Amino acid sequence: EKNIKVKSVQTALVGKEFARFTSSPTYMLNCALGVVLLIIAGIIIVVKADKITEIIMENSFIEPYVGLIAIGLLCMSSSMNLISAPSVSLEGRNIWIVQSLPVRTLDILKAKLILHFVVVAPATVFASVCFVIALGRDVLTSAMMVVIPLCYVFLFDLFGLFLNLKSPNLNWTSEIVPIKQGMSVFLAMFGDMGFTIALVVLFFLLRKLITPVAYYFIMLLIIISSSLLLILWIKGKGVELFRKCSAS
């Protein structure tokens, strides 16, 4: 007799996604390089904290905007992770297997989102905490330096899956094609960066009307609202598109 370890459906699906991710150096290198960069950035800013403080003191005009600059850098770094963007395409011609499983389609899509978030979120939190320690901001700014980048990770986790559901490529012969040449990966990469730049531009347009502290809440509102819209789309149209995916 042997004891059998029972897993929930969601755990099993997430395990499948992790196995796919960790078995492919190409997938990890091209779609999760930002994780390494976040960790390195966090370490560097702690090591160079005194130098950074000196630069801020010498350029006092940037003092009110240090928190926003840090948040922008953290968001930009996290946007270099594109794990969810090719996740549907990587099912390839075997997508019918996962489609035929006696599980909810939404659970399959949630597993792809969980993979991205679980891989990227810890590195983002680590880098955020390092920035908080090194920059020594007030409590609210410090909290926002952790919360906003984390919400940002979730938003672009959803965005990557959204793009791949809209334009999956299931007829590849080498995984390099959906990972490095896929339209969804390309759009996710530049969409993430473009969104960050748009938030920066929006602040400069509003800087005479609002304080940096007030803008933290505007950023959160924009990010959370966008995330909710993507969640609703994935639960509706996204599930329908995944069911219709087939390799010809």
VENWO-V59370 format. One record per pair of residues at least 12 apart in sequence whose C-alpha atoms are under 8 Angstrom apart, sorted by the first residue. I is the first residue (numbers start at 1). J is the second residue. D is the distance in whole Angstrom. If there is no record, write none. Layout:
# VENWO-V59370
I,J,D + I,J,D
This chain:
# VENWO-V59370
9,103,7 + 10,107,6 + 10,108,8 + 10,111,7 + 13,107,8 + 13,108,6 + 13,111,6 + 14,111,5 + 14,112,7 + 14,114,7 + 14,115,7 + 17,111,7 + 17,112,6 + 17,115,7 + 18,115,6 + 26,176,7 + 26,179,8 + 27,83,8 + 27,179,6 + 28,83,8 + 30,82,8 + 30,179,7 + 30,180,7 + 31,80,7 + 31,81,5 + 31,82,5 + 31,83,5 + 31,179,8 + 32,80,7 + 32,81,5 + 32,82,6 + 32,83,6 + 32,120,8 + 33,80,7 + 33,81,6 + 34,77,6 + 34,78,6 + 34,79,7 + 34,80,5 + 34,81,5 + 35,78,7 + 35,81,7 + 35,119,8 + 35,120,6 + 35,123,6 + 35,124,8 + 36,123,8 + 37,77,7 + 38,74,8 + 38,77,6 + 38,78,7 + 38,123,6 + 38,124,6 + 38,126,8 + 38,127,6 + 39,123,6 + 39,124,8 + 39,126,7 + 39,127,6 + 41,127,7 + 42,126,7 + 42,127,4 + 42,128,7 + 42,129,8 + 42,130,5 + 42,131,6 + 43,127,8 + 43,130,7 + 45,130,7 + 45,131,7 + 45,134,6 + 46,130,6 + 46,131,7 + 46,133,7 + 46,134,5 + 49,134,5 + 49,135,7 + 50,134,8 + 52,135,8 + 53,135,7 + 64,212,7 + 65,212,7 + 67,137,7 + 67,141,6 + 67,142,8 + 67,145,7 + 68,212,7 + 68,216,8 + 70,131,7 + 70,145,7 + 71,144,8 + 71,145,6 + 71,148,7 + 71,149,7 + 72,196,7 + 72,200,8 + 74,124,7 + 74,127,7 + 74,128,7 + 74,149,6 + 75,149,5 + 75,152,6 + 75,153,8 + 75,196,7 + 76,192,8 + 76,193,6 + 76,196,6 + 78,120,7 + 78,124,7 + 78,149,8 + 78,152,8 + 78,153,6 + 79,153,7 + 79,156,7 + 79,189,7 + 79,192,5 + 79,193,7 + 80,189,7 + 80,192,8 + 81,120,7 + 82,116,8 + 82,157,8 + 82,160,7 + 82,185,7 + 82,188,7 + 82,189,7 + 83,115,8 + 83,116,5 + 83,157,8 + 83,160,8 + 84,112,6 + 84,113,6 + 84,115,8 + 84,116,6 + 84,157,6 + 84,158,8 + 84,160,5 + 84,161,5 + 85,157,8 + 85,159,8 + 85,160,4 + 85,161,5 + 85,162,8 + 85,163,7 + 85,164,6 + 85,184,6 + 85,185,5 + 85,188,7 + 86,160,8 + 86,161,8 + 86,164,6 + 86,168,8 + 86,178,6 + 86,179,6 + 86,182,7 + 86,184,7 + 86,185,6 + 87,112,7 + 87,161,7 + 87,164,7 + 88,161,8 + 88,164,6 + 88,165,7 + 88,168,6 + 89,164,7 + 89,168,5 + 89,169,5 + 89,170,5 + 89,178,6 + 90,170,7 + 90,175,7 + 90,178,7 + 91,170,7 + 92,169,7 + 92,170,4 + 92,171,6 + 92,172,7 + 92,247,7 + 93,170,6 + 93,171,6 + 93,246,7 + 93,247,5 + 95,170,8 + 95,245,8 + 95,246,7 + 95,247,8 + 96,246,7 + 99,243,7 + 105,239,6 + 105,242,8 + 105,243,7 + 106,235,7 + 106,239,6 + 109,239,8 + 112,161,8 + 113,157,6 + 113,158,7 + 113,161,7 + 116,157,6 + 117,153,7 + 117,154,6 + 117,157,7 + 120,153,7 + 121,150,6 + 121,153,7 + 124,149,7 + 124,150,7 + 125,146,6 + 125,150,7 + 128,145,6 + 128,146,5 + 128,149,8 + 129,145,8 + 129,146,7 + 131,145,8 + 132,145,7 + 141,213,7 + 144,216,7 + 148,216,8 + 148,219,8 + 148,220,6 + 151,220,8 + 151,223,7 + 151,224,7 + 152,223,7 + 154,227,7 + 155,223,7 + 155,224,8 + 155,226,7 + 155,227,5 + 156,188,8 + 156,192,7 + 158,227,7 + 158,230,6 + 158,231,7 + 159,188,7 + 159,230,7 + 160,184,7 + 160,185,7 + 160,188,6 + 162,230,7 + 162,234,7 + 162,238,7 + 163,184,5 + 163,187,8 + 163,188,7 + 164,184,5 + 164,185,8 + 165,238,6 + 165,241,6 + 165,242,7 + 166,238,8 + 166,241,8 + 167,183,7 + 167,184,7 + 168,184,8 + 168,245,8 + 169,182,7 + 170,246,7 + 170,247,5 + 171,247,6 + 171,248,7 + 199,219,7 + 203,215,7
